[in-house]
Amino acid sequence: MILISLALLALALAYVAFALLQKLRLGLTLHQALLYAPLKLAYRIEDRAVREAHKTLRPVIYVVTHQSRLDPALMLALLPENTLHILDEWSAKSPWLEPWRELSRTIAFNAEHVFVSRRLVRVLKGNGRLAVYIPDNIAPDVKSFRLYRAVARIAMQADARIVPVFVAGARHLPFSLTPAEEAPRRLFPRLSITTLPPMSIAELTVRSGAQSASASTALFDRVAEARFAAADPDRTLFVAIRDAADRYGSAHPIIEDVVSGSMSYKRLFIGARVLGRRLSASTAPGEAVGILLPNANGVVLSLLALTSAGRVAAMINYTAGAASVTTAVRTALIRTVVSSRAFIAKAGLDDIVEAAEAGGATFVWLEELRDSVSPLEKFTAALQWRRPLAVQENSGKPAVILFTSGSEGTPKAVVLSHRNLLANAAQVEARISISPQDKLLNVLPVFHSFGLTGGTVLPLVSGVKLFLYPSPLHYKLIPEVAAKARPTFMFGTDTFLSAYARTAGDGDFSSLRFAVSGAESVRSETRRLWRERFGAEILEGFGLTEAAPVVAVNSATHSREGTVGRLLPGMRMRLEPVKGVAEGGRLLLSGPNIMLGYMTADRPGELQPLAGDWHDTGDIVSVDRDGYITIRGRAKRFAKIAGEMVSLGAVEMLVQSLWPEKQHAVVSVPDKRRGERIVLVTTAGDADPNTLRQYGKKAGAAELMVPQDIVKVAEIPVLGSGKTDYASARHLALERLGLSAAA
């Protein structure tokens, strides 16, 4: 009995000592520390950010993303004791929360009155603190968004600072507020608390580099930034996908294609380990290894294998032509290329293989590797599937090499780190609501940044089932695939999406919630078709390979037609004036998703890092007061006519509004008298200059904007990524007009 009493006394003393340690570490009261200690032990909580939250000068509002029933207990134990907590009805009455409610002042949430109460403003003006619990909605409905407006209004009236608080891992607790099918439960998940530095509403509305945003939108964006900041930036791609396998289950089906069928996380890792070990034998750590494969399970397996082995995956664009492939291989110093004989034969890419070999590469064929794998190798890989082949310690190292589209010139190699890719995936997750209940149909090639990050990395790390289809150009087959696969969202370009809509049956895309479109402007006709026929919204976005690639996107909650949405969390923009451009400026970007740097043909294998923190995109944009970005055109897509700068993109929009069902490309060619002139390349067989001139006049377009030359074609040249191939379109115009191709 004495021994039991001594043991219990020792445990009690150890518990008190542990609580005292938390009190000293975090600046808590003893009462808070005693009630926080069991939570700290049970959930191994990473809580260093709490110390910074305590230092915030009053008045302050802690905006907590409410993910689970545990959040109020945590915040009552961790936030300063004189904080007034505004609790939901359940938390205000729940018996088990009673000990924690004794720690600080609380009032019950009243959706009709509490956020317009003058009392809250008085509390803040009296040097007070508030804790407000915002529902965990990435895309909140109208009712939920009222809370943002109310909190922003109160903060402005009281001149209070905002501190967002996000508890990573809370949505996977047994008492999570998220449905279990969207967030699989774990008994004791590890929790991590993230807070952001305090900022007033006035500071939030101007910090992005855009014009002043509305207070509620600025607050909403700040809360999204806290969600993004909670993502672990120091993981490699391998570790992030393995963590997802642990979170959603190793047996969770994650990838599928039309030939091989479905693969679970575990099967994917087993195959990647076998392939990675074979590739390690003939390549060196950090070496760029080419991947020349279509959208299929094999391309994901190869990417994961190279990441596991500490190699850099160089995604070869096999649609770019033989000369570009040779240049790419030489630029990135690619000695080994992973490919498939069956794919090469079926796609007729013998010339691409020859081009890669001319650049100095040797091919490794997946079929031959598969046939030579022994049962022992498979067994060993199955036992060690969670273990990478190389140490995974530096997320800042290169992960992939992509090649720019070359739509305006010679392609460059863009080097992206693990952190770039995972940051961009987390940024998209903080803006668009997805879950393991979703299925993504990815038709965009993985050699393109949109198809890689959005179409491959994002689903792998978020548990979204990924269905891979090899080519976006199969306009008749893709709707049939969608009808069978039943995806809930997909990525595309306006060219592709409009083509699918024209050939699809009414029910083919009925399972889709939305489609995300980039690379080119979405026409009103395309948007209308998808809305009316399939009940799906097209969310237009904007990106570039150098940004891994997503920069801005519209969402279900925040969308403005004609724009590409608002900047993603964690990014900053700056507009530099452009002579001759009255509205907007040249876009410069900074953020964790911006590339490590370029490799160029004249300096092969040499990483040329950014000169500073800002990347010049070469895009001319304008930004409205709510932060919505409108693309005015590429700097290279402006023509100088008689001394005036004319946006070729704006001319395209004018033509598109006149002939909405046709495809158009506007280019500039030399003109001896005026410097340059504009040429319309179009599929509109009845297009004529007079009709266009009259339409432009009615639309208020300057005379300089109206193309005098029209070149009619059967189809507009398109790159494999879905972008208009302006270099080819310009060459067509020069050829048809009898001008020098060297111009």
C-alpha positions in Angstrom: 0.0 0.0 0.0 2.9 2.3 0.9 4.6 1.6 -2.4 1.4 2.3 -4.3 1.0 5.6 -2.4 4.6 6.6 -3.1 4.2 5.7 -6.8 1.0 7.8 -7.0 2.7 10.7 -5.2 5.7 10.4 -7.6 3.3 10.5 -10.6 1.5 13.5 -9.1 4.7 15.4 -8.5 5.9 14.6 -12.0 2.6 15.8 -13.4 2.9 19.1 -11.4 6.5 19.5 -12.4 5.5 19.0 -16.1 2.7 21.6 -15.7 5.1 24.1 -14.0 7.4 23.6 -17.0 4.6 24.5 -19.4 3.7 27.5 -17.2 7.2 28.9 -17.4 7.7 28.0 -21.1 4.4 29.5 -22.4 3.6 32.2 -19.8 0.5 30.4 -18.5 -1.2 30.6 -15.1 -0.8 27.5 -12.9 -4.5 26.7 -13.4 -4.1 26.8 -17.2 -0.9 24.8 -17.1 -2.5 22.0 -15.0 -5.3 21.7 -17.5 -3.1 22.0 -20.5 -0.6 19.3 -19.4 -2.8 16.3 -20.2 -3.6 17.7 -23.7 0.1 18.4 -24.3 1.0 14.8 -23.4 -1.8 13.1 -25.3 -1.3 15.0 -28.5 2.4 15.9 -28.4 1.4 19.4 -29.2 3.9 21.7 -31.0 3.1 25.0 -29.2 6.0 27.4 -29.6 3.8 29.8 -31.6 1.7 30.4 -28.4 4.5 32.5 -26.9 4.3 35.0 -29.7 0.5 35.2 -29.4 0.9 36.1 -25.7 3.2 39.0 -26.6 0.6 40.7 -28.9 -0.3 44.2 -27.6 -3.9 44.8 -26.8 -6.5 45.2 -28.1 -6.3 41.9 -30.0 -8.7 39.4 -31.6 -7.5 35.8 -31.8 -9.3 34.3 -34.8 -9.3 30.5 -34.3 -10.2 28.1 -37.1 -12.7 25.9 -35.4 -12.0 22.3 -36.5 -12.8 20.2 -33.5 -14.6 20.1 -30.1 -11.1 20.2 -28.5 -10.2 23.6 -29.9 -12.0 25.7 -27.1 -10.3 23.6 -24.4 -6.9 24.2 -26.0 -7.4 27.9 -26.5 -8.8 28.4 -23.0 -5.7 26.7 -21.6 -3.2 28.6 -23.9 -4.4 32.1 -24.6 -4.0 34.8 -22.0 -6.4 34.3 -19.1 -8.2 37.7 -19.5 -9.3 36.7 -23.1 -13.1 36.7 -23.7 -13.9 33.5 -25.6 -17.0 33.5 -27.8 -18.1 29.9 -27.8 -20.5 28.0 -29.9 -23.6 26.7 -28.2 -22.3 23.1 -27.7 -19.0 24.3 -26.2 -20.8 26.8 -23.9 -22.9 24.0 -22.4 -20.8 20.8 -22.7 -20.1 19.3 -19.2 -16.7 18.0 -20.0 -15.5 21.4 -20.9 -16.5 22.9 -17.6 -13.0 22.8 -16.0 -11.5 24.7 -19.0 -14.4 27.2 -19.1 -13.4 28.2 -15.5 -10.0 29.4 -16.9 -11.3 32.5 -18.6 -14.4 34.5 -19.4 -16.8 33.0 -22.0 -20.0 33.9 -23.6 -22.3 31.8 -25.8 -22.3 32.4 -29.5 -25.5 34.0 -30.8 -25.5 34.2 -34.6 -28.1 37.0 -34.6 -26.6 39.3 -32.0 -23.2 38.6 -30.7 -21.1 40.0 -33.5 -22.9 43.3 -33.7 -22.8 43.8 -29.9 -21.3 47.0 -28.8 -20.1 45.1 -25.8 -17.4 43.4 -27.8 -16.1 46.8 -29.1 -16.1 48.1 -25.5 -14.1 45.0 -24.3 -11.5 45.6 -27.0 -11.3 49.4 -26.4 -10.7 48.7 -22.7 -7.4 47.0 -23.7 -9.2 43.6 -24.0 -8.7 40.4 -25.9 -11.3 38.3 -27.8 -11.1 34.8 -29.1 -13.5 34.2 -32.0 -14.0 30.7 -33.5 -14.5 30.8 -37.3 -16.0 27.6 -38.9 -13.5 25.5 -40.8 -14.7 26.2 -44.3 -12.2 26.8 -47.1 -15.1 28.0 -49.2 -17.6 29.4 -46.6 -21.2 29.9 -47.5 -22.9 33.3 -47.2 -23.9 32.8 -43.6 -20.4 31.8 -42.5 -18.8 34.7 -44.4 -21.0 37.1 -42.4 -18.7 36.2 -39.4 -15.7 37.5 -41.3 -17.5 40.8 -42.0 -18.6 41.1 -38.4 -15.1 40.4 -36.9 -13.5 42.7 -39.4 -16.0 45.5 -38.5 -15.4 45.1 -34.8 -11.6 45.0 -35.3 -11.8 48.3 -37.3 -14.1 50.0 -34.7 -11.8 49.0 -31.8 -8.5 49.4 -33.8 -7.7 45.9 -32.7 -5.0 43.6 -34.2 -5.8 40.2 -35.7 -3.9 37.0 -34.7 -5.1 34.0 -36.7 -4.7 30.6 -34.9 -4.7 27.2 -36.7 -4.4 23.8 -35.0 -2.9 21.4 -37.6 -4.2 17.9 -37.2 -7.3 18.8 -35.3 -9.6 17.9 -38.1 -8.5 14.3 -37.7 -9.4 14.0 -34.0 -12.2 11.6 -33.0 -14.3 14.7 -32.1 -13.5 16.6 -35.4 -16.3 18.8 -36.9 -15.4 17.5 -40.4 -17.3 14.4 -41.6 -15.2 11.3 -41.1 -15.2 10.4 -44.8 -13.5 13.7 -45.6 -11.0 13.6 -42.6 -10.2 10.0 -41.4 -10.1 9.8 -37.6 -7.0 9.0 -35.5 -7.2 8.5 -31.8 -4.1 10.6 -30.9 -2.9 12.6 -33.9 0.0 14.9 -33.3 -1.2 18.6 -33.1 0.7 21.7 -34.1 -0.4 25.2 -33.3 0.3 27.9 -35.9 -0.2 31.7 -35.3 0.6 34.6 -37.6 2.0 38.0 -36.5 -0.6 40.5 -35.4 -1.9 42.9 -38.0 -4.6 45.5 -38.0 -7.4 45.4 -40.6 -5.9 48.6 -42.2 -2.5 46.8 -42.6 -4.2 43.6 -44.0 -6.0 45.6 -46.7 -2.9 47.0 -48.3 -0.1 44.5 -47.7 -0.5 42.4 -50.8 0.8 45.1 -53.2 -2.6 45.4 -54.7 -5.1 48.3 -54.2 -6.9 48.3 -50.9 -9.1 45.2 -50.4 -12.3 45.0 -48.5 -11.9 44.3 -44.8 -13.7 41.0 -44.8 -11.8 39.7 -47.8 -8.5 40.8 -46.2 -9.4 38.9 -43.0 -10.5 35.8 -45.0 -7.2 35.8 -46.8 -5.3 36.1 -43.5 -7.1 33.1 -42.0 -6.2 31.2 -45.2 -2.6 32.2 -44.8 -2.6 30.6 -41.3 -4.0 27.4 -42.8 -1.2 27.5 -45.4 1.5 28.3 -42.8 0.5 25.2 -40.8 1.6 23.0 -43.7 5.0 21.5 -43.0 7.5 23.3 -45.4 10.5 21.2 -44.4 9.4 17.8 -45.9 10.5 16.3 -49.2 8.0 15.0 -51.7 8.6 11.4 -50.6 7.9 12.2 -47.0 4.8 14.3 -47.7 3.3 11.5 -49.8 4.2 8.9 -47.1 2.6 11.1 -44.4 -0.6 11.2 -46.6 -0.5 7.3 -46.8 -0.3 7.2 -43.0 -3.1 9.8 -42.7 -5.5 8.2 -45.2 -4.5 4.6 -44.9 -1.9 2.6 -46.9 -4.7 0.6 -48.6 -6.4 3.8 -49.7 -6.7 3.7 -53.6 -4.8 6.7 -54.8 -4.0 6.4 -58.6 -5.6 4.8 -61.5 -5.2 4.7 -65.3 -7.0 3.2 -68.2 -4.5 0.3 -68.6 -3.1 -0.7 -65.3 -6.1 -0.1 -63.1 -6.0 1.2 -59.5 -3.1 1.3 -57.1 -3.1 1.9 -53.4 -0.5 4.1 -51.6 1.3 0.9 -50.4 1.5 -0.6 -53.9 2.7 2.7 -55.2 5.5 2.9 -52.6 6.5 -0.8 -53.2 6.8 -0.3 -56.9 8.7 3.0 -56.4 11.2 1.4 -54.1 11.9 -1.4 -56.6 12.3 1.0 -59.5 14.3 3.5 -57.4 16.8 0.9 -56.3 17.4 -0.1 -60.0 17.8 3.6 -61.1 20.2 4.2 -58.2 22.6 1.7 -59.6 23.2 3.7 -62.8 22.8 7.3 -61.6 24.4 9.5 -59.0 22.7 11.4 -56.0 21.3 14.7 -57.2 21.6 13.8 -60.8 18.8 14.8 -63.2 17.0 11.7 -64.6 14.6 12.2 -67.5 11.1 10.9 -67.5 9.5 10.5 -70.9 6.1 8.9 -70.1 2.4 9.7 -70.7 -0.2 10.3 -67.9 -0.3 6.8 -66.5 0.5 5.0 -63.2 4.1 4.5 -64.4 4.9 8.3 -64.5 3.8 8.7 -60.8 5.8 5.6 -59.8 8.9 6.9 -61.6 8.6 10.3 -60.0 8.3 8.8 -56.5 11.1 6.4 -57.3 13.5 9.2 -58.2 12.4 11.2 -55.2 13.0 8.3 -52.9 16.5 7.8 -54.4 17.5 11.4 -54.1 17.5 12.1 -57.8 15.9 15.0 -59.7 13.1 14.2 -62.0 13.4 16.0 -65.4 10.0 15.9 -67.1 10.6 15.8 -70.9 8.0 17.4 -73.1 7.7 14.9 -75.9 5.3 17.1 -77.9 7.8 19.9 -78.2 9.6 18.5 -81.2 13.0 16.7 -81.7 15.1 19.9 -81.6 13.6 21.0 -78.3 14.1 17.6 -76.7 17.8 17.5 -77.7 18.2 21.0 -76.2 16.4 20.0 -73.0 18.6 16.9 -72.5 21.7 18.9 -73.0 20.6 21.8 -70.9 19.8 19.7 -67.8 22.7 17.3 -68.4 20.3 14.3 -68.5 22.3 11.0 -69.0 19.4 8.6 -68.3 15.8 8.7 -69.4 13.0 6.5 -68.0 10.5 5.5 -70.7 8.2 2.8 -72.1 8.7 0.9 -75.3 5.0 0.4 -75.7 4.3 4.1 -75.3 7.0 5.1 -77.8 5.7 2.6 -80.4 2.0 3.6 -79.9 2.7 7.3 -79.9 5.2 7.1 -82.8 8.0 8.9 -80.9 11.0 7.2 -82.4 12.3 10.6 -83.5 12.0 11.9 -79.9 14.1 8.9 -78.7 16.7 9.6 -81.3 16.7 13.3 -80.3 17.2 12.5 -76.6 20.0 10.1 -77.5 21.6 12.8 -79.7 21.7 14.9 -76.6 23.6 12.3 -74.7 20.9 10.3 -72.9 20.6 6.5 -72.5 17.1 5.0 -72.2 15.9 2.7 -69.4 12.8 0.8 -70.4 10.1 0.1 -67.7 9.0 -3.1 -69.4 12.6 -4.6 -69.2 13.0 -3.5 -65.6 9.6 -5.0 -64.6 10.4 -8.3 -66.3 13.7 -8.6 -64.5 12.5 -7.9 -60.9 12.9 -10.9 -58.7 10.5 -12.2 -56.0 13.1 -11.3 -53.4 13.2 -7.7 -54.5 9.4 -7.4 -54.3 9.3 -9.0 -50.9 12.1 -6.8 -49.5 10.4 -3.7 -51.0 7.1 -4.7 -49.4 8.7 -4.9 -46.0 10.5 -1.6 -46.4 8.0 0.4 -48.4 7.9 3.3 -46.0 11.7 3.8 -46.0 13.2 6.1 -48.7 16.3 4.9 -50.5 18.2 8.1 -49.7 18.2 10.5 -46.7 15.3 12.9 -47.0 16.5 16.0 -45.1 16.6 19.0 -47.3 13.3 20.3 -48.8 15.2 23.2 -50.4 17.0 20.8 -52.8 15.9 20.4 -56.5 13.0 18.0 -56.9 12.0 18.4 -60.5 13.1 20.1 -63.7 10.4 21.4 -66.1 10.8 23.1 -69.4 9.0 26.3 -70.3 6.4 25.9 -73.1 8.5 27.8 -75.7 5.3 29.5 -76.9 7.3 32.7 -77.4 10.9 31.4 -77.9 13.5 28.9 -76.8 12.4 26.8 -73.8 14.3 27.1 -70.5 14.8 24.6 -67.8 13.0 25.6 -64.6 14.3 24.0 -61.4 11.8 23.5 -58.6 12.5 22.3 -55.1 10.5 20.0 -52.9 9.4 23.0 -50.9 8.2 24.8 -54.1 6.0 21.9 -55.1 4.6 21.2 -51.6 4.0 24.9 -50.9 2.0 25.3 -54.0 -0.1 22.3 -53.3 -0.8 23.6 -49.8 -1.6 27.1 -51.2 -4.2 25.5 -53.6 -5.6 23.4 -50.7 -6.0 26.6 -48.7 -8.1 28.2 -51.4 -10.1 25.3 -53.0 -12.1 22.8 -51.0 -11.1 19.2 -51.8 -11.1 15.9 -49.7 -10.4 12.2 -50.1 -14.0 11.9 -51.2 -13.0 13.7 -54.4 -11.6 12.2 -57.6 -9.5 14.2 -60.0 -9.4 13.4 -63.7 -6.0 14.6 -64.9 -5.7 14.9 -68.7 -3.0 17.6 -68.6 0.5 16.1 -69.3 2.7 15.7 -66.3 5.6 17.3 -68.2 3.6 20.6 -67.8 3.7 22.3 -64.4 -0.1 22.4 -64.1 -0.4 18.7 -64.8 2.5 18.0 -62.4 1.6 20.0 -59.3 -2.1 20.4 -59.6 -2.8 17.2 -61.4 -0.3 14.9 -59.6 1.3 16.2 -56.4 -1.8 17.8 -55.0 -4.0 14.6 -55.1 -1.1 12.5 -53.8 -0.5 14.6 -50.7 -4.3 15.3 -50.0 -5.6 11.8 -50.4 -7.7 12.7 -53.5 -8.1 9.8 -55.9 -6.2 10.5 -59.1 -7.4 9.1 -62.5 -4.7 9.7 -65.2 -5.5 9.9 -68.9 -2.7 10.0 -71.4 -3.6 12.8 -73.8 -5.8 15.9 -73.5 -6.3 15.9 -77.3 -8.7 12.9 -77.3 -11.8 15.1 -77.4 -14.3 12.3 -78.1 -12.8 9.7 -75.7 -12.3 11.9 -72.6 -16.0 12.5 -72.0 -16.6 8.8 -72.2 -13.8 8.2 -69.7 -15.3 10.8 -67.4 -18.7 9.2 -67.6 -17.2 5.9 -66.4 -14.6 7.3 -63.9 -17.1 9.8 -62.3 -14.5 12.5 -61.3 -15.6 15.4 -59.1 -13.1 17.9 -60.6 -10.6 18.2 -63.4 -8.1 20.6 -64.8 -7.9 22.0 -68.3 -7.6 24.9 -70.6 -10.4 26.8 -72.4 -9.4 25.1 -75.7 -9.7 21.6 -74.2 -12.8 22.2 -72.0 -14.7 23.8 -74.9 -13.8 20.8 -77.2 -14.9 18.3 -74.5 -18.2 20.1 -74.1 -18.9 20.0 -77.8 -18.4 16.2 -78.1 -19.8 15.1 -74.7 -23.2 13.7 -73.9 -25.3 15.6 -71.4 -24.5 13.1 -68.6 -20.8 12.6 -69.2 -19.5 15.3 -66.9 -22.5 15.3 -64.5 -20.3 14.1 -61.6 -18.1 17.2 -61.7 -18.4 19.9 -59.0 -16.0 22.2 -60.9 -13.2 22.4 -63.4 -10.1 24.6 -63.0 -8.9 26.3 -66.1 -5.6 28.0 -66.8 -3.0 28.8 -69.5 -5.5 31.0 -71.5 -8.6 33.1 -70.9 -11.9 31.3 -70.4 -14.5 32.4 -72.9 -18.0 33.2 -71.8 -19.3 30.6 -74.2 -17.3 27.8 -72.6 -18.3 28.9 -69.1 -22.0 28.9 -70.2 -21.8 25.5 -71.9 -20.4 23.8 -68.7 -22.8 25.5 -66.4 -25.9 24.7 -68.5 -25.0 21.2 -69.7 -23.2 19.8 -66.7 -24.0 22.0 -63.8 -20.3 22.6 -63.2 -18.5 25.9 -62.7 -15.2 26.7 -64.4 -12.8 28.3 -61.9 -10.3 30.3 -63.9 -6.8 30.6 -62.6 -3.3 31.8 -63.6 0.1 30.3 -63.2 3.5 30.0 -64.6 6.1 27.2 -64.5 8.4 29.4 -62.4 5.8 29.5 -59.7 5.2 25.7 -59.6 2.8 26.9 -61.2 -0.4 28.3 -59.5 -0.3 32.0 -58.7 -4.0 33.0 -58.5 -7.4 31.2 -58.8 -11.0 32.0 -58.4 -12.9 29.8 -55.9 -16.4 28.8 -55.1 -16.7 31.7 -52.6 -14.6 34.3 -54.2 -15.0 34.5 -58.0 -15.1 37.3 -60.5 -15.7 36.5 -64.2 -13.1 37.9 -66.5 -10.4 37.7 -63.8 -8.0 34.9 -62.9 -8.9 35.2 -59.2 -6.9 36.4 -56.2 -3.3 35.8 -55.2 -2.7 32.5 -53.3 -1.9 32.6 -49.6 1.8 33.2 -48.8 2.5 35.1 -52.0 3.2 38.8 -52.6 3.0 40.8 -55.8 4.4 44.1 -57.1 3.4 46.0 -60.2 6.0 48.0 -62.1 4.8 50.7 -64.5 5.1 49.9 -68.2 5.5 52.8 -70.6 2.5 53.1 -72.9 0.3 50.9 -70.6 -2.2 53.1 -68.7 -4.0 50.4 -66.6 -1.9 47.9 -64.6 1.7 47.1 -64.7 4.4 44.4 -65.1 3.8 41.7 -62.5 6.6 40.6 -60.1 6.0 37.8 -57.6 7.6 36.5 -54.4 6.6 33.5 -52.3 7.7 30.0 -51.2 6.5 28.5 -54.5 8.8 30.6 -56.7 11.5 28.4 -58.4 15.1 28.0 -57.4 16.2 29.3 -60.8 16.8 28.5 -64.5 19.2 26.4 -66.4 19.8 27.6 -70.0 21.3 26.1 -73.1 24.4 28.3 -73.0 25.1 27.3 -69.4 24.0 23.6 -69.2 23.6 22.0 -65.8 24.3 25.3 -64.0 21.5 26.5 -61.7 21.1 30.3 -62.2 19.3 31.4 -59.0 17.0 34.4 -58.9 18.8 37.7 -58.4 16.6 38.7 -55.5 13.4 37.7 -53.8 11.2 38.8 -56.8 10.5 37.0 -60.0 9.6 39.1 -63.1 6.8 37.2 -64.7 6.7 39.3 -67.9 2.9 39.5 -67.6 1.0 42.8 -67.7 -1.8 42.7 -65.2 -4.3 45.0 -63.4 -5.6 44.4 -59.9 -9.0 45.7 -58.5 -9.7 46.8 -55.0 -10.7 43.2 -53.9 -7.4 41.8 -55.2 -8.8 40.1 -58.3 -6.2 39.9 -61.1 -6.9 40.6 -64.7 -4.3 39.5 -67.3 -3.8 42.3 -69.8 -1.2 40.3 -71.8 2.4 39.2 -71.9 4.9 42.0 -72.1 6.1 40.2 -75.2 2.5 40.1 -76.3 2.2 43.8 -76.8 2.7 45.4 -80.2 4.2 48.9 -80.7 2.2 50.5 -83.5 3.0 54.0 -84.5 4.5 54.5 -81.0 1.4 53.2 -79.2 1.4 50.0 -77.0 -1.4 47.6 -78.0 -2.2 44.4 -76.0 -2.6 41.5 -78.4 -4.5 39.7 -75.6 -7.0 42.5 -75.5 -7.4 42.2 -79.3 -8.0 38.5 -78.9 -10.8 39.2 -76.4 -12.4 41.6 -78.8 -12.3 39.1 -81.6 -13.5 36.3 -79.3 -16.6 38.3 -78.3 -17.5 38.8 -82.0 -17.0 35.1 -83.0 -17.3 33.3 -79.6 -17.5 29.7 -81.0 -14.3 29.9 -83.0 -10.6 29.8 -82.0 -8.3 32.8 -82.5 -4.7 33.8 -82.1 -3.6 37.4 -82.5 0.1 38.0 -83.4 2.2 41.0 -84.6 4.4 41.1 -87.7 6.8 43.8 -88.9 5.4 46.8 -90.7 7.8 49.2 -92.5 5.5 52.3 -92.0 4.2 51.8 -88.5 6.8 49.4 -86.9 4.4 46.5 -86.4 0.9 45.5 -87.4 -1.6 43.1 -86.0 -2.7 39.9 -87.7 -5.6 37.7 -86.8 -5.2 33.9 -87.2 -8.6 32.4 -86.9 -10.8 29.4 -87.5 -13.7 31.6 -88.3 -14.3 31.0 -92.0 -16.6 34.1 -92.4 -14.2 36.5 -90.6 -13.6 39.7 -92.6 -11.9 43.0 -91.7 -14.9 45.2 -92.3 -17.2 43.3 -89.8 -14.4 43.4 -87.3 -13.8 47.1 -87.8 -17.5 47.9 -87.3 -17.7 45.7 -84.2 -14.6 47.3 -82.7 -16.0 50.7 -83.3 -19.2 49.8 -81.4 -17.2 48.3 -78.6 -15.2 51.5 -78.3 -11.9 49.9 -79.3 -9.2 52.1 -80.7 -8.6 51.8 -84.4 -5.1 50.6 -83.8 -6.5 47.5 -82.1 -8.4 46.2 -85.1 -6.4 43.7 -87.2 -6.3 44.6 -90.9 -5.0 41.2 -91.9 -6.8 37.9 -91.3 -5.3 34.5 -91.9 -7.9 31.7 -91.9 -6.8 28.2 -90.7 -8.5 24.9 -90.0 -7.2 24.9 -86.5 -5.1 27.1 -84.3 -1.6 25.6 -83.4 -1.7 24.4 -79.8 1.2 23.2 -77.5 1.0 19.9 -75.6 0.1 21.9 -72.5 -3.0 23.3 -74.1 -1.6 26.8 -74.6 -1.9 28.5 -78.0 1.4 28.1 -79.9 2.0 31.8 -80.8 5.4 31.1 -82.3 3.8 28.7 -84.9 0.8 31.0 -85.3 3.1 33.9 -86.1 5.1 31.8 -88.5 1.8 30.9 -90.3 1.0 34.6 -90.6 4.4 35.5 -92.0 4.2 32.7 -94.5 0.6 33.5 -95.7 1.4 37.2 -95.9 4.6 36.6 -97.8 6.8 38.3 -95.2 10.3 37.2 -94.1 10.3 34.5 -91.6 13.4 36.1 -90.0 11.4 39.2 -89.1 
